[in-house]
Amino acid sequence: MTGDRPSGATLARLDDLLTRFARIVALLGMLGLGGAMAVTVVDVALRPTDSAIFGVVDLVQLGVMAAAWLAIPYAFLTDSHVSVDLLAQSLPSRLSALLRALGAGLAAGLMALILIYGWQAAAQQAQFGDVSQTLGLPKTWYWAPLLFGAALSLLATLLIAITALLAALQGADRGREQA
């Protein structure tokens, strides 16, 4: 390490740790999705018996919120988002890394805004004591995965932006791969 600048090895280690953590978080989100699917299937299967699962909508909404927001950080870190890179493939590696840094910086800005405004909305609902319609679950339970996922996504996108920017400045190939 030179002074306060992170070395490539430090960034690679941080990337590895963050990716491992994000994978665990994404798996927890997928458990939420699996739970939402199971509740839905059981509820539909019970319909011929004139039975139903009480609060199925509340439970499914919570599971889907968890699945979506807890998977996003892992998708950022593994470059799993849908993208079109026909143009970027033909660019010099430094320019490609610079564009990757710009994209990750914009994504970080978006995640920061989601986190800020999400926090404000969650705080307002907590202040008013808002609860879900059927089960009476605190609305903050629905905001928790969004806030956690947005915060972890912010860290992920900042790491990607820094790594890609360093790659662009140092001339390494394709951003994070050479960090």
Short mmCIF file of the C-alpha atoms (twelve columns), coordinates in Angstrom:
data_MODEL
# 
_entry.id   MODEL 
# 
loop_
_atom_site.group_PDB 
_atom_site.id 
_atom_site.type_symbol 
_atom_site.label_atom_id 
_atom_site.label_alt_id 
_atom_site.label_comp_id 
_atom_site.label_asym_id 
_atom_site.label_seq_id 
_atom_site.Cartn_x 
_atom_site.Cartn_y 
_atom_site.Cartn_z 
_atom_site.pdbx_PDB_model_num 
ATOM 1   C CA . MET A 1   0.000   0.000   0.000   1 
ATOM 2   C CA . THR A 2   1.302   3.405   -0.941  1 
ATOM 3   C CA . GLY A 3   0.285   6.089   1.559   1 
ATOM 4   C CA . ASP A 4   -3.472  6.241   1.890   1 
ATOM 5   C CA . ARG A 5   -4.165  4.805   -1.577  1 
ATOM 6   C CA . PRO A 6   -5.629  1.319   -1.587  1 
ATOM 7   C CA . SER A 7   -3.611  -1.264  -3.451  1 
ATOM 8   C CA . GLY A 8   -5.058  -3.595  -6.047  1 
ATOM 9   C CA . ALA A 9   -4.725  -6.457  -3.567  1 
ATOM 10  C CA . THR A 10  -6.625  -4.521  -0.917  1 
ATOM 11  C CA . LEU A 11  -9.449  -3.749  -3.328  1 
ATOM 12  C CA . ALA A 12  -9.524  -7.351  -4.533  1 
ATOM 13  C CA . ARG A 13  -9.778  -8.590  -0.943  1 
ATOM 14  C CA . LEU A 14  -12.521 -6.071  -0.159  1 
ATOM 15  C CA . ASP A 15  -14.332 -7.091  -3.348  1 
ATOM 16  C CA . ASP A 16  -14.109 -10.754 -2.359  1 
ATOM 17  C CA . LEU A 17  -15.419 -10.138 1.171   1 
ATOM 18  C CA . LEU A 18  -18.237 -7.912  -0.021  1 
ATOM 19  C CA . THR A 19  -19.215 -10.406 -2.732  1 
ATOM 20  C CA . ARG A 20  -19.307 -13.280 -0.226  1 
ATOM 21  C CA . PHE A 21  -21.461 -11.247 2.147   1 
ATOM 22  C CA . ALA A 22  -23.739 -10.115 -0.683  1 
ATOM 23  C CA . ARG A 23  -24.158 -13.747 -1.774  1 
ATOM 24  C CA . ILE A 24  -25.388 -14.694 1.714   1 
ATOM 25  C CA . VAL A 25  -27.735 -11.703 1.728   1 
ATOM 26  C CA . ALA A 26  -29.047 -12.655 -1.734  1 
ATOM 27  C CA . LEU A 27  -29.674 -16.210 -0.552  1 
ATOM 28  C CA . LEU A 28  -31.702 -14.832 2.344   1 
ATOM 29  C CA . GLY A 29  -33.677 -12.808 -0.174  1 
ATOM 30  C CA . MET A 30  -34.278 -15.949 -2.213  1 
ATOM 31  C CA . LEU A 31  -35.608 -17.628 0.925   1 
ATOM 32  C CA . GLY A 32  -38.078 -14.747 1.113   1 
ATOM 33  C CA . LEU A 33  -39.096 -15.401 -2.481  1 
ATOM 34  C CA . GLY A 34  -39.382 -19.130 -1.814  1 
ATOM 35  C CA . GLY A 35  -41.563 -18.376 1.189   1 
ATOM 36  C CA . ALA A 36  -43.765 -16.075 -0.881  1 
ATOM 37  C CA . MET A 37  -44.147 -18.764 -3.539  1 
ATOM 38  C CA . ALA A 38  -44.915 -21.457 -0.966  1 
ATOM 39  C CA . VAL A 39  -47.553 -19.317 0.741   1 
ATOM 40  C CA . THR A 40  -49.141 -18.561 -2.628  1 
ATOM 41  C CA . VAL A 41  -49.184 -22.207 -3.715  1 
ATOM 42  C CA . VAL A 42  -50.650 -23.385 -0.415  1 
ATOM 43  C CA . ASP A 43  -53.252 -20.610 -0.494  1 
ATOM 44  C CA . VAL A 44  -54.328 -21.581 -4.020  1 
ATOM 45  C CA . ALA A 45  -54.360 -25.276 -3.087  1 
ATOM 46  C CA . LEU A 46  -56.653 -24.517 -0.127  1 
ATOM 47  C CA . ARG A 47  -59.240 -22.668 -2.233  1 
ATOM 48  C CA . PRO A 48  -61.282 -25.771 -3.179  1 
ATOM 49  C CA . THR A 49  -61.765 -26.407 0.550   1 
ATOM 50  C CA . ASP A 50  -63.032 -22.854 1.104   1 
ATOM 51  C CA . SER A 51  -59.948 -22.202 3.240   1 
ATOM 52  C CA . ALA A 52  -57.205 -19.670 2.814   1 
ATOM 53  C CA . ILE A 53  -54.048 -18.446 4.474   1 
ATOM 54  C CA . PHE A 54  -54.852 -15.370 6.505   1 
ATOM 55  C CA . GLY A 55  -52.680 -12.441 5.432   1 
ATOM 56  C CA . VAL A 56  -51.312 -14.043 2.278   1 
ATOM 57  C CA . VAL A 57  -50.972 -10.686 0.503   1 
ATOM 58  C CA . ASP A 58  -48.993 -9.182  3.385   1 
ATOM 59  C CA . LEU A 59  -46.662 -12.189 3.503   1 
ATOM 60  C CA . VAL A 60  -46.121 -12.339 -0.250  1 
ATOM 61  C CA . GLN A 61  -45.385 -8.607  -0.445  1 
ATOM 62  C CA . LEU A 62  -42.799 -8.918  2.322   1 
ATOM 63  C CA . GLY A 63  -41.155 -11.939 0.670   1 
ATOM 64  C CA . VAL A 64  -40.974 -10.249 -2.714  1 
ATOM 65  C CA . MET A 65  -39.548 -7.035  -1.224  1 
ATOM 66  C CA . ALA A 66  -36.855 -9.069  0.500   1 
ATOM 67  C CA . ALA A 67  -36.047 -11.047 -2.642  1 
ATOM 68  C CA . ALA A 68  -35.731 -8.049  -4.909  1 
ATOM 69  C CA . TRP A 69  -33.747 -5.720  -2.706  1 
ATOM 70  C CA . LEU A 70  -31.486 -8.274  -1.070  1 
ATOM 71  C CA . ALA A 71  -30.397 -9.684  -4.450  1 
ATOM 72  C CA . ILE A 72  -29.463 -6.369  -6.070  1 
ATOM 73  C CA . PRO A 73  -26.054 -5.930  -4.346  1 
ATOM 74  C CA . TYR A 74  -24.921 -9.398  -5.454  1 
ATOM 75  C CA . ALA A 75  -26.056 -8.672  -9.004  1 
ATOM 76  C CA . PHE A 76  -23.931 -5.507  -9.014  1 
ATOM 77  C CA . LEU A 77  -20.867 -7.291  -7.645  1 
ATOM 78  C CA . THR A 78  -21.112 -10.211 -10.069 1 
ATOM 79  C CA . ASP A 79  -21.974 -7.975  -13.038 1 
ATOM 80  C CA . SER A 80  -25.223 -9.904  -13.484 1 
ATOM 81  C CA . HIS A 81  -27.468 -7.025  -14.480 1 
ATOM 82  C CA . VAL A 82  -28.740 -6.973  -18.014 1 
ATOM 83  C CA . SER A 83  -26.433 -4.908  -20.168 1 
ATOM 84  C CA . VAL A 84  -25.510 -4.351  -23.774 1 
ATOM 85  C CA . ASP A 85  -21.790 -4.095  -24.219 1 
ATOM 86  C CA . LEU A 86  -21.352 -4.353  -27.991 1 
ATOM 87  C CA . LEU A 87  -19.742 -0.931  -28.147 1 
ATOM 88  C CA . ALA A 88  -17.724 -1.304  -24.952 1 
ATOM 89  C CA . GLN A 89  -16.087 -4.511  -26.214 1 
ATOM 90  C CA . SER A 90  -14.464 -2.643  -29.087 1 
ATOM 91  C CA . LEU A 91  -13.155 0.233   -26.960 1 
ATOM 92  C CA . PRO A 92  -9.637  0.422   -25.562 1 
ATOM 93  C CA . SER A 93  -9.436  -1.101  -22.081 1 
ATOM 94  C CA . ARG A 94  -8.801  2.243   -20.345 1 
ATOM 95  C CA . LEU A 95  -11.831 3.859   -21.940 1 
ATOM 96  C CA . SER A 96  -13.956 0.795   -21.217 1 
ATOM 97  C CA . ALA A 97  -12.861 0.904   -17.558 1 
ATOM 98  C CA . LEU A 98  -13.625 4.632   -17.436 1 
ATOM 99  C CA . LEU A 99  -17.144 4.010   -18.772 1 
ATOM 100 C CA . ARG A 100 -17.578 1.227   -16.215 1 
ATOM 101 C CA . ALA A 101 -16.519 3.660   -13.473 1 
ATOM 102 C CA . LEU A 102 -18.987 6.247   -14.761 1 
ATOM 103 C CA . GLY A 103 -21.820 3.712   -14.867 1 
ATOM 104 C CA . ALA A 104 -21.025 2.455   -11.385 1 
ATOM 105 C CA . GLY A 105 -20.822 6.053   -10.127 1 
ATOM 106 C CA . LEU A 106 -24.262 6.796   -11.540 1 
ATOM 107 C CA . ALA A 107 -25.603 3.602   -9.977  1 
ATOM 108 C CA . ALA A 108 -24.066 4.639   -6.651  1 
ATOM 109 C CA . GLY A 109 -25.822 7.988   -6.913  1 
ATOM 110 C CA . LEU A 110 -29.134 6.273   -7.593  1 
ATOM 111 C CA . MET A 111 -28.654 3.880   -4.670  1 
ATOM 112 C CA . ALA A 112 -27.767 6.811   -2.401  1 
ATOM 113 C CA . LEU A 113 -30.984 8.604   -3.392  1 
ATOM 114 C CA . ILE A 114 -33.041 5.446   -2.863  1 
ATOM 115 C CA . LEU A 115 -31.431 5.018   0.547   1 
ATOM 116 C CA . ILE A 116 -32.026 8.636   1.588   1 
ATOM 117 C CA . TYR A 117 -35.618 8.873   0.391   1 
ATOM 118 C CA . GLY A 118 -36.397 5.334   1.509   1 
ATOM 119 C CA . TRP A 119 -35.109 6.132   4.989   1 
ATOM 120 C CA . GLN A 120 -37.269 9.245   5.139   1 
ATOM 121 C CA . ALA A 121 -40.378 7.343   4.032   1 
ATOM 122 C CA . ALA A 122 -39.689 4.497   6.469   1 
ATOM 123 C CA . ALA A 123 -39.173 6.956   9.317   1 
ATOM 124 C CA . GLN A 124 -42.436 8.681   8.485   1 
ATOM 125 C CA . GLN A 125 -44.342 5.392   8.437   1 
ATOM 126 C CA . ALA A 126 -42.724 4.375   11.720  1 
ATOM 127 C CA . GLN A 127 -43.670 7.731   13.249  1 
ATOM 128 C CA . PHE A 128 -47.297 7.271   12.238  1 
ATOM 129 C CA . GLY A 129 -47.324 3.616   13.287  1 
ATOM 130 C CA . ASP A 130 -48.381 2.391   9.838   1 
ATOM 131 C CA . VAL A 131 -49.072 -1.347  9.629   1 
ATOM 132 C CA . SER A 132 -49.969 -3.789  6.874   1 
ATOM 133 C CA . GLN A 133 -53.623 -4.135  6.007   1 
ATOM 134 C CA . THR A 134 -54.344 -7.708  7.111   1 
ATOM 135 C CA . LEU A 135 -51.731 -8.923  9.579   1 
ATOM 136 C CA . GLY A 136 -50.878 -5.560  11.080  1 
ATOM 137 C CA . LEU A 137 -47.149 -5.971  10.416  1 
ATOM 138 C CA . PRO A 138 -45.211 -2.747  10.929  1 
ATOM 139 C CA . LYS A 139 -44.548 -1.118  7.556   1 
ATOM 140 C CA . THR A 140 -40.919 -0.724  8.599   1 
ATOM 141 C CA . TRP A 141 -40.567 -4.495  8.069   1 
ATOM 142 C CA . TYR A 142 -41.238 -3.844  4.387   1 
ATOM 143 C CA . TRP A 143 -38.731 -0.995  4.270   1 
ATOM 144 C CA . ALA A 144 -35.954 -2.927  6.028   1 
ATOM 145 C CA . PRO A 145 -34.928 -5.071  3.017   1 
ATOM 146 C CA . LEU A 146 -35.054 -2.048  0.729   1 
ATOM 147 C CA . LEU A 147 -32.876 0.036   3.025   1 
ATOM 148 C CA . PHE A 148 -30.396 -2.765  3.697   1 
ATOM 149 C CA . GLY A 149 -30.202 -3.718  0.027   1 
ATOM 150 C CA . ALA A 150 -29.783 -0.108  -1.068  1 
ATOM 151 C CA . ALA A 151 -27.014 0.463   1.504   1 
ATOM 152 C CA . LEU A 152 -25.169 -2.691  0.467   1 
ATOM 153 C CA . SER A 153 -25.682 -1.791  -3.210  1 
ATOM 154 C CA . LEU A 154 -24.231 1.648   -2.532  1 
ATOM 155 C CA . LEU A 155 -21.100 0.053   -1.066  1 
ATOM 156 C CA . ALA A 156 -20.898 -2.360  -3.989  1 
ATOM 157 C CA . THR A 157 -21.241 0.306   -6.658  1 
ATOM 158 C CA . LEU A 158 -18.717 2.570   -4.946  1 
ATOM 159 C CA . LEU A 159 -16.219 -0.289  -4.838  1 
ATOM 160 C CA . ILE A 160 -16.843 -1.059  -8.503  1 
ATOM 161 C CA . ALA A 161 -16.467 2.625   -9.448  1 
ATOM 162 C CA . ILE A 162 -13.202 3.022   -7.510  1 
ATOM 163 C CA . THR A 163 -11.746 -0.202  -8.884  1 
ATOM 164 C CA . ALA A 164 -12.715 0.647   -12.464 1 
ATOM 165 C CA . LEU A 165 -11.396 4.203   -12.124 1 
ATOM 166 C CA . LEU A 166 -8.064  2.905   -10.844 1 
ATOM 167 C CA . ALA A 167 -7.987  0.422   -13.712 1 
ATOM 168 C CA . ALA A 168 -8.618  3.250   -16.176 1 
ATOM 169 C CA . LEU A 169 -5.843  5.348   -14.660 1 
ATOM 170 C CA . GLN A 170 -3.388  2.462   -14.437 1 
ATOM 171 C CA . GLY A 171 -4.265  0.908   -17.774 1 
ATOM 172 C CA . ALA A 172 -5.410  -2.446  -16.397 1 
ATOM 173 C CA . ASP A 173 -7.787  -4.500  -18.506 1 
ATOM 174 C CA . ARG A 174 -11.549 -4.380  -17.934 1 
ATOM 175 C CA . GLY A 175 -11.983 -2.795  -14.505 1 
ATOM 176 C CA . ARG A 176 -12.529 -5.108  -11.541 1 
ATOM 177 C CA . GLU A 177 -11.053 -8.235  -13.130 1 
ATOM 178 C CA . GLN A 178 -7.489  -6.941  -12.767 1 
ATOM 179 C CA . ALA A 179 -7.879  -5.206  -9.381  1 
# 
